[in-house]
């Protein structure tokens, strides 16, 4: 990882102050601190992405089941209405 490239970012003043405090507390410069935070975020993001995909797949499956149940309820409601009409005659 010796091939590091400089970047420029803009952050809120309050975030910069907090970053400075943390940098002093940890005894490392901002660049190292930010680099560590980015690494941690990327590792965490890689682990969460499949979970999110699985959640969306499960949601789609539940939506299909809900639509199927709703269709069945509508059919049954129609059948009950027909039976009630027959009884009233």
ZAMARGU-4260 file (C-alpha; in steps of 0.2 Angstrom, whole numbers, plus 5000, padded with zeros to 4 digits):
<rodrens>
0) 5000/5000/5000 | 5015/5012/4997 | 5006/5019/4982 | 4995/5032/4992 | 4987/5046/4982
5) 4982/5063/4990 | 4963/5068/4990 | 4954/5084/4995 | 4938/5083/5005 | 4926/5096/5013
10) 4919/5093/5030 | 4909/5103/5042 | 4919/5114/5054 | 4912/5104/5069 | 4917/5088/5062
15) 4935/5095/5059 | 4936/5100/5077 | 4931/5082/5083 | 4943/5075/5071 | 4957/5085/5078
20) 4952/5080/5096 | 4952/5062/5091 | 4969/5064/5082 | 4977/5071/5097 | 4969/5058/5109
25) 4975/5044/5098 | 4992/5052/5095 | 4991/5050/5076 | 4989/5063/5062 | 4972/5066/5053
30) 4978/5058/5037 | 4981/5041/5046 | 4965/5043/5056 | 4954/5046/5040 | 4963/5032/5031
35) 4959/5020/5045 | 4941/5026/5045 | 4939/5024/5027 | 4947/5006/5028 | 4935/5002/5042
40) 4920/5008/5032 | 4924/4999/5016 | 4927/4982/5026 | 4910/4985/5035 | 4901/4990/5019
45) 4907/4974/5010 | 4900/4963/5024 | 4883/4973/5024 | 4880/4973/5005 | 4875/4954/5004
50) 4864/4956/5019 | 4855/4970/5011 | 4853/4961/4995 | 4846/4946/5004 | 4834/4958/5014
55) 4827/4965/4997 | 4825/4947/4990 | 4816/4942/5005 | 4805/4958/5004 | 4801/4954/4986
60) 4796/4936/4991 | 4785/4943/5005 | 4776/4955/4993 | 4772/4941/4981 | 4765/4930/4995
65) 4755/4945/5001 | 4748/4948/4983 | 4743/4930/4982 | 4734/4930/4998 | 4725/4946/4994
70) 4719/4938/4978 | 4713/4923/4987 | 4704/4934/5000 | 4696/4944/4986 | 4690/4927/4978
75) 4683/4921/4994 | 4674/4938/4997 | 4666/4936/4981 | 4660/4919/4984 | 4653/4924/5001
80) 4644/4938/4993 | 4636/4926/4981 | 4631/4914/4994 | 4623/4928/5004 | 4614/4934/4989
85) 4607/4916/4986 | 4601/4915/5004 | 4592/4931/5003 | 4582/4925/4988
</rodrens>
